[in-house]
């Protein structure tokens, strides 16, 4: 019964670096795992781990750019569409390895995996592995939370909720790059993420008051949907939070029993 760990998050949130950190932790614990790179555009210099299964064995972004004369964004969309045609082969490659854990590193452009059909095709095909259990790790970049004020934090929570409804698997929210935050910044971000209704204590920061009040009412009514009772703060550089994250993943997976929720 393999446990599939899908890493999703905006560009720059640290998916590839966290994949490497998880792989290193699993090595230390002598756990049998596989890493899957689903980004046809990643450069070797950017990879901090050696993928067990690599999208670039089937599709290379550079070849798509040259063949179709596309710009960067168009090329990644076409590359993912082409990769989706190899979804069964990717699944079979995982099945041959029979790993206990599969760490799945997704493209930097979150939208091509989370919102376009190609990403969903790849996801559904991997979940066809017999008795597979799945969990999504949604990466929250603290730079996004700090740069746009409390409304940016609410936007991040809405995106995480959209990921849940898109894939209907448990979502574990992870605040990355904790080593770059002061203790005060870390506590502040976590407080807002774990209790988003506090965001609306700062309504003066919202120029559209009527809209803000409407959102306040909705978030207050559905706080159990938007709120995250536990955000795991990690640093892939120092290793802080990695054991806690793995423990949380094992806890969530043990409850899922292989069924989508």
Buried (B, 14 or more C-beta within 10 A) or exposed (E): EBBBBBBBBBEEBBBBBBBBBBBBBBEEEEBEBBBBBBBBBBEEEEBBBEBBBBBBBBBBBEBBBEEEEBEEEEBBBBBBBBBBEBBEEBBEBBBEBEBEBBBBBBBBBBBBBBEBEBBBBBBEBBBEBEEBBBBBBBBBBBBBBBEBEBBBBBEBBBBBBEBBEBBEBBBBBBBBBBBEBEEEBBEBBBBBBBBBEBBBEEEEEBEEEEEBEEBBEEBEEEEEEBBBEEBBBBBBBEBBBBEBBBEBBEEBBEEBEEEEE
